[in-house]
C-alpha cells in the first residue's frame, strides 16, 4: 500500500484501525523495518544513524499523508511510526549503547518508537 506526502513511498507495514469510535477517523500507524548492521558502528556513529533513520521514518511515513491503494484514497494522520531493527547479530553487543541511541532518537523525533528484534 502506498503512502504519499510529496512523493509516493511504500511503508513496510501500514495498520489502519478497522472500526474507529463513531465520529473519529481511523487510527493509522506505520512500521519501518531495517536490516542494518549497527554492530559495526562505534559509540559516536550509532546515535547518528538511529537518529537519521528515525527522522527519515517520520518524514516519509508519519504525520499527515495520503493512503493510496486500489479502490482507496484517503488522507490520514499517522501519530506513531515504529522503527524496527531486525537481526540480533546486526545489533551491538553493548545493549546500553543501543538503548541510549534509541532513547535519544525518540526524544528528538516525537512520534517515533525505536524497537529491536
Backbone torsions as a table, in degrees:
resi	resn	phi	psi	omega
1	UNK	NA	131.1	-179.0
2	UNK	-86.8	151.4	172.7
3	UNK	-130.9	150.7	-175.5
4	UNK	-144.5	135.2	165.8
5	UNK	-110.5	-61.4	175.1
6	UNK	-118.5	-51.3	178.3
7	UNK	-114.7	157.3	-177.2
8	UNK	-73.9	131.4	176.3
9	UNK	-131.9	164.4	175.9
10	UNK	-122.8	114.0	177.2
11	UNK	-70.5	145.9	177.7
12	UNK	-61.9	-45.9	176.7
13	UNK	-140.4	132.4	177.0
14	UNK	-124.0	122.5	-178.3
15	UNK	-111.9	124.1	179.2
16	UNK	-118.8	124.5	179.5
17	UNK	-59.2	127.5	-175.8
18	UNK	-72.5	-41.5	-176.9
19	UNK	-131.7	85.5	178.4
20	UNK	-70.7	159.7	175.8
21	UNK	-58.6	149.9	-178.8
22	UNK	-53.3	133.9	177.3
23	UNK	82.1	0.1	-179.9
24	UNK	-115.5	145.9	176.7
25	UNK	-71.4	157.1	178.3
26	UNK	-64.8	144.1	175.1
27	UNK	-75.1	136.1	-178.0
28	UNK	-127.3	132.2	176.6
29	UNK	-133.5	150.7	178.3
30	UNK	-122.8	154.7	176.2
31	UNK	-124.8	134.2	175.0
32	UNK	-121.2	117.0	-177.9
33	UNK	-97.4	135.1	179.3
34	UNK	-123.8	132.1	171.3
35	UNK	-112.4	67.2	-174.9
36	UNK	-105.9	137.2	-179.6
37	UNK	-79.9	89.0	179.0
38	UNK	-80.5	-15.0	-177.5
39	UNK	-64.2	-24.0	-177.1
40	UNK	-87.1	-6.1	-177.4
41	UNK	-88.2	143.3	177.9
42	UNK	-86.5	-179.0	-174.9
43	UNK	-65.7	-18.5	176.4
44	UNK	-87.4	-41.1	-175.6
45	UNK	-78.1	-32.4	-176.4
46	UNK	-59.1	-52.0	-179.7
47	UNK	-61.8	-34.5	179.2
48	UNK	-64.3	-44.5	-179.3
49	UNK	-64.5	-44.8	-178.6
50	UNK	-67.1	-40.8	176.3
51	UNK	-62.0	-42.7	179.5
52	UNK	-63.3	-45.7	178.8
53	UNK	-62.4	-41.5	179.7
54	UNK	-65.3	-43.1	179.0
55	UNK	-62.8	-45.6	178.8
56	UNK	-63.4	-40.6	179.5
57	UNK	-61.5	-44.8	179.7
58	UNK	-68.2	-40.2	-179.7
59	UNK	-61.5	-42.3	-175.2
60	UNK	-89.7	-32.8	-170.7
61	UNK	-121.9	3.2	-178.9
62	UNK	-117.6	172.7	179.8
63	UNK	74.7	-154.1	-178.8
64	UNK	-83.2	125.2	177.7
65	UNK	-147.9	168.1	177.7
66	UNK	-100.7	135.3	175.6
67	UNK	-98.1	125.5	-175.1
68	UNK	-121.2	117.5	179.9
69	UNK	-151.2	154.4	176.8
70	UNK	-51.8	122.1	178.9
71	UNK	78.8	1.7	-178.1
72	UNK	-138.0	124.9	173.0
73	UNK	-138.5	112.6	178.5
74	UNK	-148.7	153.1	174.7
75	UNK	-94.8	142.6	-178.4
76	UNK	-142.1	155.6	174.7
77	UNK	-107.1	111.8	179.4
78	UNK	-95.2	111.3	-176.4
79	UNK	-92.2	-20.8	-178.7
80	UNK	-135.1	129.5	174.0
81	UNK	-117.9	125.5	177.8
82	UNK	-100.9	121.4	177.5
83	UNK	-100.7	114.2	-172.9
84	UNK	-115.6	119.6	175.6
85	UNK	-92.7	125.3	-177.3
86	UNK	-100.2	155.2	171.4
87	UNK	90.0	99.2	-179.4
88	UNK	-57.0	-36.8	-178.6
89	UNK	-69.9	-14.5	179.7
90	UNK	-92.7	-3.5	-177.3
91	UNK	-99.8	148.9	177.3
92	UNK	-61.0	147.8	178.6
93	UNK	-68.8	-33.1	-179.0
94	UNK	-80.4	98.6	-174.2
95	UNK	-66.1	-32.5	-179.9
96	UNK	-61.5	-39.8	178.8
97	UNK	-63.8	-40.5	179.5
98	UNK	-66.9	-44.8	179.6
99	UNK	-65.3	-40.7	177.6
100	UNK	-61.9	-42.1	179.4
101	UNK	-64.2	-41.4	179.0
102	UNK	-65.4	-45.4	179.6
103	UNK	-61.6	-42.0	178.5
104	UNK	-62.3	-45.2	179.9
105	UNK	-62.9	-39.4	179.9
106	UNK	-68.3	-37.7	177.7
107	UNK	-66.2	-38.4	-177.5
108	UNK	-81.6	-17.8	-176.5
109	UNK	-129.2	83.0	-178.4
110	UNK	-57.4	133.6	179.1
111	UNK	97.0	-6.7	178.9
112	UNK	-104.0	133.0	174.5
113	UNK	-114.7	125.0	-178.1
114	UNK	-101.7	125.5	-178.4
115	UNK	-127.9	155.8	179.0
116	UNK	-126.5	131.4	179.4
117	UNK	-98.8	NA	NA
